[in-house]
Amino acid sequence: MKNVHSSHILAVAVGLMLGAPVLPHAQQKPRPDNTDVNKRDQSPDAKTADQQSNDKADLELARQIRRSIVSDKNLSTYAHNVKIVAVAGKVTLKGPVKTADEKRAVETKAKQIAGASNVMNQLEVAPDKTTADKP
């Protein structure tokens, strides 16, 4: 038993020195593939956070929507952290939320503040981590 224990310690030490992952291959999680999201965000009409206008009216619009979302304690941290991009009075909502109900709730709050015709909902329901990690 001592030999097996020593072998494991040696393997971990060598792995750390070489910068190799310590977990066995079967326990390593694949990195998320964001290729589709990245392609979508490179589209000329895609709104990203760096396109947020510095116009006072747009900043105030985004602030009011954010305040409305964050003040709703029934929403998850995901929903509280969605991207809100306001440009010329038009609002784009992006990012993950936990459920379809949250997606609707965030959109409704934005529409109440910006007007129904001024909101583009690009929110996505995040996969449930408890079932997504199981084989």
N, C-alpha and C positions, 0 to 999 in steps of 0.2 A: 504494500500500500504506500509505503514511503517513496518508492520509485515513481509511482504514478503521480503522486502529489508533486514531487520534484520536477517531473516532466511538464506538468501544467504550469508551474511557476516559471520554468525556463522558457516555455512557449510564449507566455504572456510577456516576459521581460524582453525576449528577442523581438516579438511583435511591436512592442512599444518603442524599442530602439530603431526599428526600421520604419516606423510610422504606419504599420499595418493595423487594420482593425483587430480588436481583441476578440470580438464575438465570432463564434463559428458562422460560416457562410449562411447556414439555414436560418439563423436568428437575425440576420441583417435585413433591415427593411429597405425596399427599393426607394430611390429618390423620387419625389413626385415629378411627373412629366407635365410641365406647364406650357408646352409647345403651342397648343391651340390657343391658350389665353394670350400668350405673347404675340402670336400672329394677329389675333383679334385687335390687340391694343396698338398694333402698328398700322392699322387701317387709317386712311386720311380723315375719316369722319369719327374715329374713336376719340372719346374724351378720357384723358388721363389726369391724374392729380396735378401734374406740372402745367396743365392748361387752365387751371383755376384762374379766373380773372382777378385782378387787383382793384377793379372798380368797386367803390364803396357799396353800391346797391347789391352787387353779386356777393361780396363778402358778407353782408348783412343777411342776405337770403340763405346762404350756406350755414351761417351761424344759427339762424332761427330753426332751420331744419335739424341741425345737429342737436340743438338744445331740446327740441321736441322728442327726438329719438332717445337721447341719453336720459331724459327725465322719465321715460317709461321703463320702470324696473322689471316689467314682465318680459322685456326683450333680453336676449343673450348678449354676452360681450361681443360676439361676432356682429350682431346687428348694431350695437353701439359704435362699432368701429368701421362701418361701411364708408366707402369713399363717396363724398358729395362734391360734385364739380359743377359750379354755377358759372355760366358764361352768357352774357347778354340776356339774363333773366331765364335762361333755359337750364334745367338741372338734370344731370346724369347721375344715377345711383349705380355704384359698382361694388363688387366684393361678395364674400360669402355670408350667408345667414344660416341659422340652424334648421328652419322649417319653412314650408310654403306659407304658413300663417304669418311668420315673421316677415317674409318677403312682402306680403300684402300689407302688413301693418306699417312697414317703413315707407312703402310707396304711398299709402294713404296719407301719412303724415306729411310727406313732401308735397303731395298734390294739394292738401289743405292750405299749405303756405305759399307755394309757387303757382298754383293753378293746374288743373288736370292736364291741359294741353302743353304745359311747360316741363313735364317730367318724363325722362326716358329711364325705364327700369331695366338695368342690366345686372341685377342682383342674381346670385346663384345659390341654390340650396346646397350646402356642404354635405358630403357623404357622412353618414353616421360612423364615427371612428370605432365604435364598439363592434360593428359588423364589418366594416371595411378592412380591418386588420386580420380577420379570421379567414383561414384557407377555405 
